Amino acid sequence: MDDLQTTIPGADAPGTPQEETAAGRLDRLGGDALAPAELLEILTGKGAAEVAALLDAAGGLRRLSTRNLNEIRTVPGFGPSTARRILAAFALGRAVSGLRLTPGTRFRSGADIFRHYHGRLRDLKKEQFWAILLDGKNRVMREERVSEGSLTASLVHPREVFGPAVRESAGALVFVHNHPSGDPTPSVEDVEITRRLCAVADLVGIRVLDHVVVGDGAYVSFLERGLLGNGK
């Protein structure tokens, strides 16, 4: 009679190494070597199939980063505490993407401004308008979020823009805002608001160096396009 070889279900054959987990790969190779799905496995404590279902339901990693707590927790297996960890991880990533803006930083082009703000603004569902305060040598003093919502003359009011700049004796300003559509082409409202702000800047003696519109992987610089309208 032939000998019968019995194995325990799920056990590895002799000499066969166990499949390495995502956590093991992180320990051995570092986080940059892992795929986003593997990082989500470690973050959430879920298996590959559950993470795949989450990404599929969200429409991919980028869209997952824009989901809120209630949207994430509707996916089976992802309760409030896990959803909060995911939200916190994306928020932390956005915070890290903006850490380079420190007093004394210099922006030399619209591309520099785009690289700094792209990760923070790209996936927002509402427009945000930011003013960067610069000193007399065009070095960053600080940034100020002026408004959130569709850009209108009432929402982006000169007193909200220039109040901090006047109080802190800023020498120049750079404006930045995002287009949730992903298309950075300036709207009629964008052009009109910029024109009004440049006119006020001339009155108070503060230079407007640029207005950068951030889209998905692209930007428009008013200065580079000749749209700034203040002759500076």
Secondary structure, DSSP 8 states (H G I E B T S, - for coil): --------TT---TT------HHHHHHHH-GGGS-HHHHHHHHH---HHHHHHHHHHHTSHHHHTT--HHHHHTSTT--HHHHHHHHHHHHHHHHHHTTT--TT-B--SHHHHHHHHHHHHTT-SS-EEEEEEE-TTSBEEEEEEEEESS--TTTS-HHHHHHHHHHTT-SEEEEEEE-TTS-----HHHHHHHHHHHHHHHHHT-EEEEEEEE-SS-EEEHHHHT---S--
